[in-house]
Amino acid sequence: MQKLKAWITAARLRTLPLSIAGILIGSVLGSYSKFQLDYLNQKLETPFYSSPIFWMAIITTLGLQVLSNFANDYGDGVKGTDNEDRIGPMRALQSGIITDSQMKIAIIITSILTMLSAIYLIYLSFKNTNIGYSLFFFVLGVIAIIAAIKYTVGTSAYGYKGLGDVFVFIFFGLVSVLGCYFLFQKEVPIIITAPAITIGCLSTAVLNLNNMRDLHNDAKAGKNTLVVQLGRHKAKLYHYSLLIIAMVSFLIFYIVTGSKLIELITFLAFIPLLKHLWTVYKIEEPIQFDPELKKVALSTFLLAILFSLSQILTVTL
């Protein structure tokens, strides 16, 4: 039982809702496309929540997130970054319940299962009709798996060079939303970049909070995150910028697409984020950043849920 709890802890279940926020938004836009001429009069025969593409995209994304969490646990564990000075919850390797070799095996198995899931997702979307698109998404899947592992693993781990924010923004935001939309529609209007930027910025904000919490320990361990490079004061300014850009991008999307009043319910998710901005401004102790991670992650997931609901209501009412 203790071993099972350690594996569940290593999977970091609280990070999973955030990882699928972009999939939700990309899928609902790809299924109920505002950019089809019959949008207001007709919905697709298979809505996004009934589509196997949607569910395989969810499974693949969850696989990538768990893989990233396992690799992060392993990488920080063997480098000694996870130690008694760390503020957050104890990691699996740090606890000693799971060994280095066991985590390596888990990383390999999760990588294989995630790749198989990605291949099936590609097949569902393109079948035998477009080999070029299939190859592109296959390569993208391989890159995503490598990126999930290399965040903290190895001597060239990019998370130790301050590049984690860039990869989170790209994969959690742009790839998640734009890629999922493309799987449904086989094209991507430029305006879809706006909600992709929103999800990317909010996801990056979660990482930034994590790094602000771990600033002192990361600096001491040689983990040169963007927060370590900026310092806490500038990292806070960076954090405010991420959330403001996220809100403005979504507002631009709402205005440009001529959205209906019902879609304003999505903006309810920004209320806790506005409160969060004030909370971060007042924080003095690193440990106070920890509960804010969950608030931003769940607010991002809430935004995706409310947006999906608003789109369903728009085409069904």
Contacts in CASP RR format, 6 or more apart in sequence:
PFRMAT RR
TARGET T0000
AUTHOR 0000-0000-0000
METHOD contacts of the structure
MODEL  1
MQKLKAWITAARLRTLPLSIAGILIGSVLGSYSKFQLDYLNQKLETPFYS
SPIFWMAIITTLGLQVLSNFANDYGDGVKGTDNEDRIGPMRALQSGIITD
SQMKIAIIITSILTMLSAIYLIYLSFKNTNIGYSLFFFVLGVIAIIAAIK
YTVGTSAYGYKGLGDVFVFIFFGLVSVLGCYFLFQKEVPIIITAPAITIG
CLSTAVLNLNNMRDLHNDAKAGKNTLVVQLGRHKAKLYHYSLLIIAMVSF
LIFYIVTGSKLIELITFLAFIPLLKHLWTVYKIEEPIQFDPELKKVALST
FLLAILFSLSQILTVTL
2 97 0 8 1.000
3 97 0 8 1.000
3 98 0 8 1.000
6 92 0 8 1.000
6 95 0 8 1.000
6 97 0 8 1.000
6 98 0 8 1.000
7 92 0 8 1.000
7 98 0 8 1.000
7 106 0 8 1.000
9 89 0 8 1.000
9 90 0 8 1.000
9 91 0 8 1.000
9 92 0 8 1.000
10 69 0 8 1.000
10 70 0 8 1.000
10 73 0 8 1.000
10 91 0 8 1.000
10 92 0 8 1.000
10 98 0 8 1.000
10 103 0 8 1.000
10 106 0 8 1.000
11 66 0 8 1.000
11 69 0 8 1.000
11 70 0 8 1.000
12 66 0 8 1.000
12 69 0 8 1.000
14 293 0 8 1.000
14 294 0 8 1.000
14 297 0 8 1.000
15 65 0 8 1.000
15 69 0 8 1.000
15 297 0 8 1.000
16 62 0 8 1.000
16 65 0 8 1.000
16 66 0 8 1.000
17 297 0 8 1.000
17 298 0 8 1.000
17 300 0 8 1.000
17 301 0 8 1.000
18 172 0 8 1.000
18 203 0 8 1.000
18 206 0 8 1.000
18 297 0 8 1.000
18 300 0 8 1.000
18 301 0 8 1.000
19 61 0 8 1.000
19 62 0 8 1.000
19 64 0 8 1.000
19 65 0 8 1.000
19 172 0 8 1.000
20 58 0 8 1.000
20 61 0 8 1.000
20 62 0 8 1.000
20 301 0 8 1.000
20 304 0 8 1.000
21 172 0 8 1.000
21 176 0 8 1.000
21 199 0 8 1.000
21 202 0 8 1.000
21 203 0 8 1.000
21 300 0 8 1.000
21 301 0 8 1.000
21 303 0 8 1.000
21 304 0 8 1.000
22 172 0 8 1.000
22 173 0 8 1.000
22 176 0 8 1.000
22 177 0 8 1.000
22 180 0 8 1.000
22 196 0 8 1.000
22 199 0 8 1.000
22 304 0 8 1.000
23 54 0 8 1.000
23 57 0 8 1.000
23 58 0 8 1.000
23 61 0 8 1.000
23 176 0 8 1.000
23 180 0 8 1.000
24 304 0 8 1.000
24 305 0 8 1.000
24 307 0 8 1.000
24 308 0 8 1.000
25 177 0 8 1.000
25 180 0 8 1.000
25 195 0 8 1.000
25 196 0 8 1.000
25 199 0 8 1.000
25 304 0 8 1.000
25 307 0 8 1.000
25 308 0 8 1.000
26 176 0 8 1.000
26 177 0 8 1.000
26 178 0 8 1.000
26 179 0 8 1.000
26 180 0 8 1.000
26 181 0 8 1.000
26 184 0 8 1.000
26 192 0 8 1.000
26 195 0 8 1.000
27 48 0 8 1.000
27 51 0 8 1.000
27 53 0 8 1.000
27 54 0 8 1.000
27 57 0 8 1.000
27 180 0 8 1.000
27 181 0 8 1.000
27 184 0 8 1.000
28 48 0 8 1.000
28 307 0 8 1.000
28 308 0 8 1.000
28 311 0 8 1.000
28 312 0 8 1.000
29 177 0 8 1.000
29 181 0 8 1.000
29 192 0 8 1.000
29 195 0 8 1.000
29 311 0 8 1.000
30 48 0 8 1.000
30 180 0 8 1.000
30 181 0 8 1.000
30 184 0 8 1.000
30 185 0 8 1.000
31 43 0 8 1.000
31 44 0 8 1.000
31 46 0 8 1.000
31 47 0 8 1.000
31 48 0 8 1.000
31 51 0 8 1.000
31 54 0 8 1.000
31 184 0 8 1.000
32 39 0 8 1.000
32 43 0 8 1.000
32 44 0 8 1.000
32 47 0 8 1.000
32 48 0 8 1.000
32 311 0 8 1.000
32 312 0 8 1.000
32 314 0 8 1.000
32 315 0 8 1.000
33 39 0 8 1.000
33 184 0 8 1.000
33 185 0 8 1.000
34 257 0 8 1.000
35 185 0 8 1.000
35 189 0 8 1.000
39 315 0 8 1.000
40 315 0 8 1.000
43 315 0 8 1.000
43 316 0 8 1.000
47 312 0 8 1.000
48 54 0 8 1.000
48 184 0 8 1.000
48 308 0 8 1.000
51 184 0 8 1.000
52 124 0 8 1.000
53 121 0 8 1.000
53 124 0 8 1.000
53 125 0 8 1.000
53 183 0 8 1.000
53 184 0 8 1.000
56 117 0 8 1.000
56 120 0 8 1.000
56 121 0 8 1.000
56 124 0 8 1.000
57 121 0 8 1.000
57 180 0 8 1.000
57 183 0 8 1.000
59 117 0 8 1.000
59 121 0 8 1.000
60 114 0 8 1.000
60 117 0 8 1.000
60 118 0 8 1.000
60 121 0 8 1.000
61 176 0 8 1.000
63 110 0 8 1.000
63 113 0 8 1.000
63 114 0 8 1.000
63 117 0 8 1.000
64 114 0 8 1.000
64 144 0 8 1.000
64 145 0 8 1.000
64 148 0 8 1.000
64 171 0 8 1.000
65 148 0 8 1.000
66 110 0 8 1.000
67 107 0 8 1.000
67 110 0 8 1.000
67 111 0 8 1.000
67 114 0 8 1.000
67 145 0 8 1.000
67 148 0 8 1.000
67 149 0 8 1.000
68 148 0 8 1.000
68 149 0 8 1.000
68 151 0 8 1.000
70 103 0 8 1.000
70 106 0 8 1.000
70 107 0 8 1.000
70 110 0 8 1.000
71 107 0 8 1.000
71 148 0 8 1.000
71 149 0 8 1.000
71 150 0 8 1.000
71 151 0 8 1.000
71 152 0 8 1.000
71 153 0 8 1.000
72 151 0 8 1.000
72 152 0 8 1.000
73 82 0 8 1.000
73 91 0 8 1.000
73 92 0 8 1.000
73 93 0 8 1.000
73 103 0 8 1.000
74 93 0 8 1.000
74 100 0 8 1.000
74 103 0 8 1.000
74 104 0 8 1.000
74 107 0 8 1.000
74 152 0 8 1.000
74 153 0 8 1.000
75 81 0 8 1.000
75 152 0 8 1.000
75 153 0 8 1.000
75 154 0 8 1.000
75 157 0 8 1.000
76 82 0 8 1.000
76 91 0 8 1.000
76 93 0 8 1.000
76 152 0 8 1.000
76 223 0 8 1.000
77 91 0 8 1.000
77 93 0 8 1.000
77 94 0 8 1.000
78 93 0 8 1.000
78 100 0 8 1.000
79 152 0 8 1.000
79 160 0 8 1.000
79 221 0 8 1.000
79 223 0 8 1.000
80 221 0 8 1.000
81 152 0 8 1.000
81 217 0 8 1.000
81 218 0 8 1.000
81 221 0 8 1.000
81 222 0 8 1.000
81 223 0 8 1.000
82 90 0 8 1.000
82 91 0 8 1.000
82 93 0 8 1.000
82 94 0 8 1.000
83 94 0 8 1.000
83 217 0 8 1.000
83 221 0 8 1.000
85 216 0 8 1.000
85 217 0 8 1.000
85 220 0 8 1.000
86 94 0 8 1.000
86 214 0 8 1.000
86 217 0 8 1.000
87 213 0 8 1.000
87 214 0 8 1.000
87 217 0 8 1.000
87 286 0 8 1.000
87 287 0 8 1.000
87 290 0 8 1.000
88 213 0 8 1.000
88 214 0 8 1.000
88 290 0 8 1.000
92 98 0 8 1.000
92 103 0 8 1.000
93 99 0 8 1.000
93 100 0 8 1.000
93 103 0 8 1.000
107 149 0 8 1.000
111 145 0 8 1.000
111 149 0 8 1.000
114 145 0 8 1.000
115 141 0 8 1.000
115 142 0 8 1.000
115 145 0 8 1.000
118 137 0 8 1.000
118 138 0 8 1.000
118 141 0 8 1.000
118 144 0 8 1.000
119 138 0 8 1.000
121 137 0 8 1.000
121 183 0 8 1.000
122 134 0 8 1.000
122 137 0 8 1.000
122 138 0 8 1.000
123 134 0 8 1.000
125 133 0 8 1.000
125 137 0 8 1.000
125 183 0 8 1.000
125 184 0 8 1.000
126 133 0 8 1.000
126 134 0 8 1.000
126 137 0 8 1.000
130 186 0 8 1.000
133 186 0 8 1.000
137 179 0 8 1.000
137 183 0 8 1.000
140 175 0 8 1.000
144 171 0 8 1.000
144 175 0 8 1.000
147 158 0 8 1.000
147 167 0 8 1.000
147 171 0 8 1.000
150 156 0 8 1.000
150 157 0 8 1.000
150 158 0 8 1.000
151 157 0 8 1.000
151 158 0 8 1.000
151 159 0 8 1.000
151 164 0 8 1.000
151 167 0 8 1.000
152 159 0 8 1.000
152 160 0 8 1.000
158 164 0 8 1.000
158 167 0 8 1.000
159 167 0 8 1.000
159 223 0 8 1.000
159 225 0 8 1.000
160 222 0 8 1.000
160 223 0 8 1.000
160 224 0 8 1.000
160 225 0 8 1.000
161 224 0 8 1.000
162 224 0 8 1.000
162 225 0 8 1.000
162 226 0 8 1.000
162 228 0 8 1.000
162 229 0 8 1.000
164 207 0 8 1.000
164 225 0 8 1.000
164 226 0 8 1.000
165 204 0 8 1.000
165 207 0 8 1.000
165 208 0 8 1.000
165 226 0 8 1.000
168 200 0 8 1.000
168 203 0 8 1.000
168 204 0 8 1.000
168 207 0 8 1.000
169 200 0 8 1.000
169 201 0 8 1.000
169 203 0 8 1.000
169 204 0 8 1.000
172 199 0 8 1.000
172 200 0 8 1.000
172 203 0 8 1.000
172 204 0 8 1.000
173 196 0 8 1.000
173 197 0 8 1.000
173 199 0 8 1.000
173 200 0 8 1.000
173 203 0 8 1.000
174 193 0 8 1.000
174 196 0 8 1.000
174 197 0 8 1.000
174 200 0 8 1.000
176 196 0 8 1.000
176 199 0 8 1.000
176 200 0 8 1.000
177 192 0 8 1.000
177 195 0 8 1.000
177 196 0 8 1.000
177 199 0 8 1.000
178 188 0 8 1.000
178 192 0 8 1.000
178 193 0 8 1.000
178 196 0 8 1.000
179 188 0 8 1.000
181 188 0 8 1.000
181 192 0 8 1.000
182 188 0 8 1.000
191 253 0 8 1.000
191 256 0 8 1.000
191 257 0 8 1.000
194 249 0 8 1.000
194 250 0 8 1.000
194 252 0 8 1.000
194 253 0 8 1.000
194 256 0 8 1.000
195 249 0 8 1.000
195 250 0 8 1.000
195 253 0 8 1.000
195 307 0 8 1.000
197 245 0 8 1.000
197 246 0 8 1.000
197 249 0 8 1.000
198 246 0 8 1.000
198 247 0 8 1.000
198 249 0 8 1.000
198 250 0 8 1.000
198 253 0 8 1.000
198 303 0 8 1.000
199 246 0 8 1.000
199 300 0 8 1.000
199 304 0 8 1.000
200 246 0 8 1.000
201 242 0 8 1.000
201 243 0 8 1.000
201 245 0 8 1.000
201 246 0 8 1.000
201 249 0 8 1.000
202 242 0 8 1.000
202 243 0 8 1.000
202 246 0 8 1.000
202 273 0 8 1.000
202 296 0 8 1.000
202 299 0 8 1.000
202 300 0 8 1.000
202 303 0 8 1.000
203 300 0 8 1.000
204 242 0 8 1.000
205 239 0 8 1.000
205 242 0 8 1.000
205 243 0 8 1.000
205 246 0 8 1.000
205 296 0 8 1.000
206 293 0 8 1.000
206 296 0 8 1.000
206 297 0 8 1.000
206 300 0 8 1.000
208 226 0 8 1.000
208 227 0 8 1.000
208 235 0 8 1.000
208 238 0 8 1.000
208 239 0 8 1.000
208 242 0 8 1.000
209 239 0 8 1.000
209 280 0 8 1.000
209 289 0 8 1.000
209 292 0 8 1.000
209 293 0 8 1.000
209 296 0 8 1.000
210 289 0 8 1.000
210 293 0 8 1.000
211 218 0 8 1.000
211 225 0 8 1.000
211 226 0 8 1.000
211 227 0 8 1.000
211 228 0 8 1.000
211 235 0 8 1.000
212 227 0 8 1.000
212 232 0 8 1.000
212 235 0 8 1.000
212 236 0 8 1.000
212 239 0 8 1.000
212 286 0 8 1.000
212 289 0 8 1.000
213 286 0 8 1.000
213 287 0 8 1.000
213 289 0 8 1.000
213 290 0 8 1.000
213 293 0 8 1.000
214 223 0 8 1.000
214 225 0 8 1.000
214 286 0 8 1.000
215 225 0 8 1.000
215 227 0 8 1.000
215 228 0 8 1.000
215 231 0 8 1.000
215 232 0 8 1.000
215 235 0 8 1.000
215 286 0 8 1.000
216 286 0 8 1.000
218 224 0 8 1.000
218 225 0 8 1.000
218 227 0 8 1.000
218 228 0 8 1.000
219 228 0 8 1.000
222 228 0 8 1.000
226 235 0 8 1.000
226 238 0 8 1.000
227 235 0 8 1.000
230 238 0 8 1.000
236 280 0 8 1.000
236 281 0 8 1.000
239 280 0 8 1.000
240 277 0 8 1.000
240 280 0 8 1.000
240 281 0 8 1.000
243 273 0 8 1.000
243 276 0 8 1.000
243 277 0 8 1.000
246 273 0 8 1.000
247 270 0 8 1.000
247 273 0 8 1.000
250 266 0 8 1.000
250 267 0 8 1.000
250 270 0 8 1.000
250 303 0 8 1.000
253 259 0 8 1.000
254 263 0 8 1.000
254 264 0 8 1.000
254 266 0 8 1.000
260 314 0 8 1.000
262 310 0 8 1.000
262 313 0 8 1.000
262 314 0 8 1.000
262 317 0 8 1.000
263 307 0 8 1.000
263 310 0 8 1.000
263 311 0 8 1.000
263 314 0 8 1.000
264 310 0 8 1.000
265 306 0 8 1.000
265 309 0 8 1.000
265 310 0 8 1.000
266 303 0 8 1.000
266 306 0 8 1.000
266 307 0 8 1.000
266 310 0 8 1.000
268 302 0 8 1.000
268 306 0 8 1.000
269 299 0 8 1.000
269 300 0 8 1.000
269 302 0 8 1.000
269 303 0 8 1.000
269 306 0 8 1.000
270 299 0 8 1.000
270 303 0 8 1.000
272 295 0 8 1.000
272 299 0 8 1.000
272 302 0 8 1.000
273 296 0 8 1.000
273 299 0 8 1.000
276 292 0 8 1.000
276 295 0 8 1.000
276 296 0 8 1.000
276 299 0 8 1.000
279 292 0 8 1.000
280 289 0 8 1.000
280 292 0 8 1.000
283 289 0 8 1.000
283 292 0 8 1.000
END
